[in-house]
Amino acid sequence: MLAQLTNDSIWDMVIIGGGATGVGCAIDAASRGYKTLLVEQYDFAKGTSSKSTKLVHGGVRYLEQGNIKLVMEALRERGHLLKNAAHLTHVQAFIIPVYSLWEQLFYTIGLKIYDVLSGTLSLGKTKMLSKNQTIQQIPSINTENLYGGVLYYDGQFDDSLLCIEMAQTAVQLGAKAINYCKASSFIKDNEGKITGLVVEDVLNKKPYHVKTKVVINATGVFTNAVMQLDDAHKHEFVSPSQGIHLVVDNKFFSGTAAMMIPKTSDGRVLFAVPWHQKVILGTTDTPVNAINMEPTPLDEEVEFILTHFNKYCASSISRNEVLSVYVGLRPLVNNKKSKAKTAQLSRAHSLTVSDSGLVTITGGKWTTYRSMAEDAVNNAVFVAKLERKKCVTTNLPIGNLISRLEIINQLKNTDPALSELIHPKYLFTKAEIIYAIRNQMAMTLEDILARRIRLLFLDARVAIAVAPMVATIMAKELNKDADWIADQINSFNLLAKQYIF
């Protein structure tokens, strides 16, 4: 795909950003038949798109805020995503514990409205649970003063794996999607319109000049930086907030149902969600000024989650029992007139077109990536005066579980040693490392352990322990030397230590 950048042809559109929205744009554009290039300065889903609460949801709290339009859009997109990527998503039962009849009636009515808004794409009916039924569903719950619960349904997924399979899908549809390829500057004509950009192969320090009819900026929390690359005087369009998640052993929260804590001091809800035989606790909402690709958790954020969770569960969790802490930044659209806290800022997406023709799409949420992409591509087609073609992604399948399993099994049959587990506590095999390199564009040790097999997110200490072995397997496959192995291990260990609190 890098070789495709050396010719002098003109792309219909170039997309900057390899997270959910950018890759969604690449799928949309390629599926309509447009000549599409996507560039990502790091790895696919390196930022916010790998650090979510792993929920495909309509957003119950947005209903309470009265944002019916956003909830309806998200519920519709939830239904499409669960259907289009069934192998990476599933229906998840959620329970809200309640402590009075009034609370139970209040949440039941609200969630019944949630059901109605989802229409034919509903995942199951909301119902009230007795105290005993609630305890059966959440055996770990603190039963003191418990009245009962409210059961409802939403979706769950593996965020980075979905994003990476979306990138594979875009390529299968004809797009070129390249990670570790940074957009460094725009090329403009005499009228100030963008006609191309300079991109750099970050790993090999090689620049390329590419021509395009239009550029889509889908860079999430880096939106401001790209807009200011186009216009140095552009105001700050995005106000980022930070959300952290704690991953703990499922002995602290047994059962298959997730729990939603509806009221916290910062105006958010908290979730305890089973995921890959672990439990994710989150999330916080803390305004931040500096944008860091690997933000660090604050002491008060960790305490906030542990304090709230420990109120609701019989077994208290201490800091040293947390297996991993991951932090993501949300690209919230900045409303200069609003004085609302970030927890109250809208999660609706926003689109703008600059005088140069740069199309910027930002805000939104993982669940609504497809409709965001449709909006962005429609506008890009208008800006570039391309032939209008209908969006076809509503029912477009993402990825292919069967082909992935077939390739991995072929690898194991060819070399039985690849059937060995990476670590005895986890089911990831060595064959998955080879598959990720050959089929998912994994270039670094972090790419494998953080986003292809998720071990860094599940258990950071185990990820550090297996890093030398994984790096050695990668080096053989990529024809790298001992210096590369040492450099990869050192870099990964520095990162992984941020996930241990």
C-alpha positions in Angstrom: 0.0 0.0 0.0 2.9 2.4 0.6 4.0 1.6 -3.0 0.6 3.0 -4.1 1.7 6.5 -2.8 4.6 6.7 -5.2 2.5 7.1 -8.4 1.1 10.4 -9.6 -2.6 9.5 -9.5 -5.2 11.6 -7.7 -7.2 10.1 -4.8 -10.9 10.9 -4.7 -10.5 11.4 -0.9 -7.8 11.0 1.7 -8.9 10.4 5.3 -6.6 11.3 8.2 -7.2 9.2 11.3 -7.3 5.4 11.9 -9.8 5.3 14.7 -13.5 4.2 14.5 -14.7 7.3 12.6 -11.8 7.5 10.1 -11.9 3.8 9.3 -15.7 4.0 9.1 -15.2 6.8 6.5 -12.8 4.6 4.5 -15.3 1.7 4.4 -18.1 4.1 3.4 -16.1 5.8 0.6 -14.6 2.6 -0.7 -17.9 0.8 -0.7 -19.4 3.6 -2.9 -16.5 3.1 -5.4 -14.4 6.2 -4.6 -10.6 5.9 -4.7 -9.8 6.1 -1.0 -6.6 6.5 1.1 -6.5 6.4 4.9 -3.4 7.4 6.9 -2.9 7.0 10.6 0.2 8.3 12.4 0.2 5.5 15.0 -1.6 2.2 14.9 -5.3 1.6 14.1 -7.4 2.3 17.2 -4.3 3.4 19.1 -6.2 6.2 20.8 -9.7 6.6 22.1 -11.1 3.8 19.9 -9.3 1.1 21.9 -10.0 2.6 25.3 -13.8 2.6 25.6 -16.1 0.9 28.1 -16.6 -1.8 25.4 -20.3 -0.9 25.1 -22.4 -0.7 21.9 -25.2 1.3 23.4 -27.8 4.0 23.0 -26.7 5.9 26.0 -29.2 5.6 28.9 -27.9 8.8 30.6 -28.5 10.8 27.4 -32.1 9.9 27.7 -32.2 11.5 31.2 -30.6 14.6 29.7 -33.5 14.8 27.2 -31.3 14.1 24.1 -33.8 11.9 22.4 -32.3 12.5 18.9 -28.9 11.2 20.0 -30.4 8.2 21.8 -32.5 7.2 18.8 -29.5 7.5 16.4 -27.3 5.4 18.7 -30.0 2.8 19.2 -30.5 2.5 15.5 -26.7 2.2 14.9 -26.4 -0.3 17.8 -28.8 -2.6 16.0 -26.9 -2.3 12.7 -23.5 -2.9 14.4 -24.7 -6.0 16.3 -25.9 -7.4 13.0 -23.0 -6.4 10.7 -20.2 -7.5 13.1 -21.9 -10.3 15.0 -18.6 -12.2 15.7 -17.2 -9.2 17.6 -20.4 -8.0 19.3 -23.1 -9.5 21.5 -26.2 -8.6 23.5 -25.4 -7.9 27.2 -27.8 -7.9 30.1 -27.5 -4.9 32.5 -29.0 -4.5 35.9 -29.5 -1.3 37.9 -29.7 -2.1 41.6 -32.4 0.0 43.3 -33.1 0.8 47.0 -36.8 1.8 46.9 -40.0 1.1 45.0 -39.8 4.7 43.7 -36.3 4.2 42.3 -37.5 0.9 40.6 -40.5 2.6 39.0 -38.4 5.6 37.9 -35.7 3.5 36.1 -38.2 1.0 34.7 -40.3 3.7 33.0 -37.1 5.4 31.6 -35.8 2.1 30.3 -39.2 1.2 28.8 -38.9 4.4 26.8 -35.4 3.2 25.8 -37.0 0.0 24.5 -39.6 1.8 22.6 -37.1 4.1 20.9 -35.1 1.1 19.7 -38.2 -0.1 17.8 -37.7 -3.2 15.7 -34.0 -3.2 16.7 -34.8 -3.8 20.4 -32.5 -6.3 22.1 -34.9 -7.4 24.8 -37.6 -6.2 27.2 -36.9 -4.2 30.3 -38.3 -5.7 33.5 -38.3 -5.3 37.2 -36.5 -7.7 39.5 -37.2 -8.7 43.1 -34.4 -8.5 45.6 -33.8 -12.3 45.3 -33.8 -12.1 41.5 -31.3 -9.3 41.6 -29.0 -11.3 43.9 -29.2 -14.3 41.6 -28.1 -12.1 38.6 -25.4 -10.3 40.6 -24.2 -12.7 43.3 -21.5 -10.2 44.4 -23.8 -7.4 45.2 -24.0 -5.7 48.6 -27.5 -6.8 49.8 -27.8 -4.1 52.6 -31.0 -2.0 52.0 -31.3 -3.6 48.5 -34.9 -3.4 47.3 -34.5 -5.0 43.9 -33.3 -4.2 40.4 -34.2 -3.2 36.9 -33.0 -5.5 34.0 -32.4 -4.0 30.5 -30.3 -4.9 27.5 -27.5 -3.2 25.5 -24.6 -4.4 23.4 -21.0 -5.1 24.1 -17.9 -5.5 21.8 -14.1 -5.7 21.5 -13.3 -2.1 20.4 -9.8 -2.3 18.9 -10.4 -5.7 17.2 -13.6 -4.3 15.6 -11.6 -1.2 14.4 -8.9 -3.4 12.9 -11.3 -5.7 11.2 -13.0 -2.6 9.8 -9.7 -1.5 8.4 -9.4 -5.0 6.8 -12.9 -4.6 5.4 -12.0 -1.1 3.9 -9.0 -2.6 2.2 -11.0 -5.5 0.8 -13.4 -2.9 -0.6 -10.5 -1.3 -2.5 -9.3 1.4 0.0 -5.7 1.8 1.0 -5.3 2.0 4.8 -1.8 2.6 6.2 -0.8 2.8 9.8 2.3 4.6 11.0 1.8 7.1 8.2 1.5 10.7 9.4 -0.1 13.6 7.6 2.5 16.3 8.1 1.3 19.2 5.9 -1.3 20.2 3.3 -0.6 21.2 -0.3 -2.8 24.1 -1.6 -3.5 25.8 -4.9 -3.3 29.6 -5.5 -6.8 30.0 -4.1 -5.9 28.3 -0.8 -7.8 25.1 -1.6 -6.3 21.8 -0.5 -5.1 19.7 -3.5 -2.9 17.2 -1.7 -0.8 16.5 1.4 2.6 15.4 2.5 2.5 12.1 4.5 5.5 10.4 6.1 6.1 6.7 6.6 7.0 7.1 10.3 8.8 3.8 10.7 11.2 4.5 7.7 11.2 8.3 7.9 10.2 8.6 4.2 7.9 11.3 2.9 5.3 11.0 0.1 3.4 13.7 -1.7 -0.2 12.6 -2.5 -2.8 14.4 -4.6 -6.4 14.4 -3.6 -9.7 16.0 -4.4 -10.7 16.3 -0.7 -9.4 15.5 2.8 -11.5 14.3 5.7 -10.1 15.1 9.2 -11.3 12.3 11.5 -8.5 12.5 14.1 -10.6 12.6 17.4 -8.7 14.4 20.1 -6.1 15.6 17.5 -8.8 17.4 15.6 -7.6 20.8 16.7 -4.0 20.1 15.6 -5.0 19.0 12.1 -7.4 22.0 11.7 -4.5 24.3 12.8 -2.2 22.6 10.3 -4.7 23.9 7.7 -5.3 27.3 9.4 -2.9 28.3 12.2 -5.5 30.8 13.6 -8.3 28.2 13.9 -10.0 28.2 17.3 -10.0 25.1 19.5 -12.9 23.0 18.1 -12.5 20.1 20.6 -12.4 20.1 24.4 -11.1 16.7 25.5 -12.1 14.9 28.6 -10.4 11.9 30.2 -12.0 8.7 31.2 -10.3 5.9 33.1 -11.2 2.2 33.4 -10.0 -0.4 35.9 -9.8 -4.0 35.0 -10.2 -6.6 37.8 -10.5 -10.3 38.3 -14.1 -11.6 37.9 -14.0 -13.0 41.4 -15.0 -9.5 42.6 -18.0 -9.4 40.3 -19.3 -12.9 39.4 -22.1 -13.7 37.1 -22.8 -12.8 33.5 -24.9 -9.7 33.9 -23.3 -6.2 33.9 -24.2 -3.6 36.5 -25.0 0.1 35.9 -24.6 2.6 38.8 -26.9 5.4 37.7 -25.8 8.3 40.0 -22.3 9.5 40.7 -20.9 12.8 42.0 -19.7 13.9 38.6 -22.9 13.4 36.8 -21.9 10.2 35.0 -23.0 6.6 35.3 -20.6 3.9 36.2 -20.5 0.4 34.8 -19.2 -3.0 35.9 -19.0 -5.0 32.7 -17.8 -8.6 32.3 -15.2 -8.7 29.4 -12.8 -11.5 28.4 -13.3 -13.3 31.7 -12.4 -10.1 33.6 -14.5 -7.1 34.7 -14.2 -3.5 33.5 -15.1 -0.8 36.0 -15.6 2.7 34.6 -15.6 5.4 33.6 -14.7 8.9 34.9 -15.0 12.3 33.1 -12.2 14.7 33.9 -11.5 17.8 31.7 -7.9 17.9 30.5 -5.8 20.7 28.8 -2.9 18.7 27.4 -3.5 16.0 24.8 -1.3 13.0 25.3 -1.4 9.8 23.2 -1.0 7.8 26.4 -2.7 9.8 29.2 -2.1 8.7 32.8 -4.8 8.1 35.4 -5.1 10.5 38.3 -5.2 9.3 41.9 -8.6 10.8 42.5 -10.0 9.0 39.4 -8.9 5.6 40.7 -10.3 6.4 44.1 -13.6 7.6 42.6 -14.2 4.3 40.8 -13.1 2.1 43.7 -15.1 4.0 46.2 -18.3 3.9 44.1 -17.9 0.2 43.2 -17.1 -0.9 46.8 -20.4 0.7 48.0 -22.3 -1.7 45.7 -20.4 -4.9 46.0 -19.9 -7.3 49.0 -16.1 -7.8 48.3 -14.1 -4.6 48.4 -11.3 -4.0 45.8 -8.0 -2.4 46.8 -5.6 -0.7 44.4 -3.1 -3.6 44.4 -5.8 -5.9 43.1 -6.4 -3.9 39.9 -4.9 -5.8 36.9 -4.8 -2.9 34.5 -5.8 0.7 34.3 -6.4 2.2 30.9 -7.1 5.8 30.0 -8.9 7.3 27.0 -9.5 10.9 25.8 -12.9 11.9 24.5 -13.2 14.5 21.7 -16.0 16.6 23.0 -17.2 19.4 20.7 -16.4 22.7 22.3 -19.3 25.0 22.8 -17.9 28.4 23.8 -21.2 29.5 25.2 -21.7 26.5 27.3 -20.4 26.3 30.9 -21.4 22.7 31.4 -19.1 20.2 32.8 -17.6 17.7 30.3 -19.9 15.0 31.7 -22.9 17.1 30.5 -21.4 18.1 27.1 -23.2 16.6 24.1 -21.9 13.4 22.6 -23.5 14.2 19.3 -21.1 14.5 16.4 -20.2 17.7 14.7 -19.1 18.4 11.1 -17.5 21.5 9.6 -15.9 22.4 6.3 -13.1 25.0 6.3 -12.4 27.6 3.6 -9.7 25.3 2.2 -12.2 22.4 1.7 -11.0 20.4 4.7 -13.9 18.3 6.0 -13.7 17.7 9.8 -15.9 15.2 11.6 -15.6 14.9 15.3 -17.4 14.2 18.6 -19.9 11.4 18.6 -19.4 8.0 20.1 -18.1 4.5 19.0 -21.6 3.2 18.5 -22.5 5.9 15.9 -19.3 5.7 13.8 -21.2 4.5 10.8 -23.7 7.4 10.6 -20.8 9.8 11.3 -18.9 8.3 8.4 -21.9 8.6 6.1 -22.3 12.3 7.0 -18.6 13.0 6.5 -18.4 11.2 3.1 -21.6 12.9 1.9 -20.0 16.3 2.6 -16.7 15.3 1.1 -18.4 14.2 -2.1 -20.1 17.6 -2.3 -16.8 19.5 -1.6 -14.9 17.5 -4.2 -17.8 17.6 -6.7 -17.6 13.8 -7.1 -20.3 11.8 -8.7 -23.0 11.2 -6.0 -23.4 7.6 -5.0 -25.7 6.1 -2.3 -24.3 5.0 1.0 -24.4 1.2 1.3 -23.0 0.6 4.8 -26.3 0.1 6.7 -26.2 -3.6 6.1 -22.6 -4.1 5.1 -20.9 -7.0 7.0 -17.7 -6.1 8.8 -14.8 -8.7 8.9 -15.1 -12.4 8.7 -14.6 -14.7 11.7 -14.5 -17.9 9.7 -11.7 -16.8 7.4 -9.7 -15.5 10.4 -10.1 -18.9 12.2 -9.3 -20.8 9.1 -6.0 -18.9 8.6 -5.0 -19.3 12.3 -5.8 -23.1 12.1 -3.7 -23.4 8.9 -0.8 -21.7 10.7 -1.1 -24.2 13.6 -1.3 -27.1 11.2 1.8 -25.9 9.4 3.8 -25.4 12.6 2.4 -27.2 15.7 4.5 -25.0 18.0 2.2 -22.1 17.0 -0.6 -23.8 18.9 1.2 -23.1 22.2 -0.4 -20.5 24.5 1.4 -17.2 25.0 0.7 -17.5 28.7 -1.0 -20.4 30.7 -3.6 -18.1 32.2 -4.9 -16.8 28.8 -6.1 -18.5 25.7 -4.1 -16.5 23.2 -1.9 -18.6 21.0 1.4 -17.9 19.2 -0.4 -18.4 15.8 -2.4 -15.2 16.6 0.9 -13.2 16.6 1.8 -14.4 13.1 -1.8 -13.8 11.9 -1.7 -10.2 13.3 1.6 -9.4 11.4 0.5 -11.0 8.1 -3.1 -10.0 8.1 -3.7 -7.1 10.5 -0.6 -4.8 9.8 0.8 -5.2 13.3 4.2 -3.6 13.3 5.3 -3.3 16.9 5.1 -5.3 20.2 2.6 -2.8 21.5 0.4 -3.4 18.4 0.2 -7.1 19.3 -0.1 -7.0 23.1 -2.4 -4.0 23.4 -4.7 -4.1 20.3 -4.5 -7.5 18.6 -4.8 -9.8 21.6 -5.7 -7.2 24.4 -3.4 -8.7 27.0 -2.1 -5.2 28.1 -5.7 -4.2 28.9 -6.5 -7.5 30.7 -3.4 -8.0 32.8 -0.5 -5.5 32.4 1.9 -7.5 34.5 1.4 -10.7 32.4 1.8 -8.6 29.3 5.2 -7.4 30.6 6.2 -11.0 31.4 5.4 -12.4 27.9 6.9 -9.4 26.0 10.3 -10.9 25.4 8.8 -14.1 23.9 6.4 -12.3 21.7 9.1 -9.8 20.5 11.3 -12.8 19.6 8.5 -14.4 17.5 7.8 -11.1 15.8 11.5 -10.5 15.0 11.7 -13.8 13.2 8.6 -13.1 11.2 9.6 -9.5 10.4 13.3 -10.3 9.9 14.5 -8.0 12.7 17.6 -8.2 14.8 18.4 -8.3 18.5 18.6 -4.5 18.8 15.0 -4.3 17.5 13.9 -6.9 20.1 15.6 -5.0 22.9 14.1 -1.6 21.7 10.6 -3.1 21.4 10.7 -4.6 24.9 12.0 -1.4 26.5 9.4 0.7 24.8 6.6 -1.6 25.7 7.7 -1.9 29.3 7.7 1.9 29.7 4.2 2.0 28.3 2.9 -1.0 30.3 4.0 0.4 33.6 1.5 3.2 33.1 -1.3 0.5 33.1 -0.2 -0.7 36.6 -1.4 1.5 39.4 
